[in-house]
């Protein structure tokens, strides 16, 4: 897979993880906890896909291959870190809504 394709997949999977996490919050707010947990699982899966791509790129660099740092890569890393933070918060928010109900 080409470098740009890997970065695009990193962005896409990170974006899906964030979207699923937000959907979980919306479902929990409506009291649909089963659905909230389902989409949290999807968020985790998407995040892990993105993280695996990042790990692959890091491994290439450790092995001596040059990994170009450009604006697209910075953008991808931003998406990955944001998806991680939102997913972690979504887990807590879903639990808060569940406790309230």
C-alpha positions in Angstrom: 0.0 0.0 0.0 1.3 3.4 -0.9 2.2 5.9 1.9 -0.6 8.3 0.9 -3.1 5.4 1.0 -1.9 4.4 4.4 -2.4 7.9 5.7 -5.8 8.2 4.1 -6.8 4.9 5.8 -5.5 6.3 9.1 -7.7 9.4 8.7 -10.7 7.4 7.6 -10.6 4.9 10.4 -9.9 7.6 13.0 -12.9 9.6 11.7 -15.1 6.6 11.9 -14.0 5.9 15.4 -14.9 9.5 16.4 -18.3 9.3 14.6 -19.2 6.0 16.3 -18.2 7.4 19.7 -20.4 10.4 19.2 -23.2 8.1 18.1 -22.8 6.1 21.3 -23.3 9.3 23.4 -26.4 10.2 21.4 -27.8 6.7 21.9 -27.1 6.7 25.6 -28.8 10.1 25.9 -31.9 8.5 24.4 -31.6 5.6 26.8 -30.6 3.1 24.1 -27.7 1.6 26.0 -27.6 -1.7 24.1 -27.1 0.3 20.9 -24.6 2.7 22.6 -22.4 -0.3 23.6 -22.7 -1.7 20.1 -21.4 1.5 18.5 -18.7 1.9 21.2 -17.4 -1.5 20.1 -17.4 -0.3 16.5 -15.5 2.8 17.6 -12.9 0.6 19.3 -12.6 -1.5 16.2 -12.1 1.5 13.9 -9.6 3.1 16.4 -7.6 -0.1 16.5 -7.5 -0.3 12.7 -6.2 3.3 12.7 -3.7 2.5 15.5 -2.4 -0.6 13.6 -1.7 1.6 10.6 0.2 4.1 12.8 2.1 1.3 14.3 3.1 -0.1 10.9 4.4 3.4 9.9 6.3 3.7 13.1 7.8 0.2 12.6 8.9 1.2 9.1 10.7 4.2 10.5 12.4 2.2 13.3 13.6 -0.3 10.6 15.3 2.6 8.8 12.8 3.5 6.1 12.1 7.2 5.7 8.6 8.2 6.7 7.8 11.6 5.2 6.4 14.0 7.7 4.0 16.3 5.8 0.8 18.2 6.5 -1.3 15.1 5.6 0.5 13.0 8.2 0.1 15.7 10.8 -3.6 15.8 10.0 -3.8 12.0 10.3 -2.1 12.1 13.7 -4.5 14.8 14.9 -7.5 12.7 13.8 -6.1 9.6 15.6 -5.5 11.4 18.9 -8.8 13.2 18.8 -10.6 9.9 18.1 -8.9 8.3 21.1 -9.9 11.2 23.4 -13.5 11.3 22.2 -13.9 7.5 22.5 -12.5 7.5 26.0 -14.9 10.3 27.0 -17.8 8.6 25.3 -17.3 5.5 27.4 -17.5 7.6 30.5 -20.5 9.6 29.3 -22.4 6.5 28.3 -21.8 5.1 31.8 -23.0 8.4 33.4 -26.2 8.4 31.3 -26.7 4.8 32.4 -26.2 5.6 36.1 -28.6 8.5 35.8 -31.3 6.3 34.2 
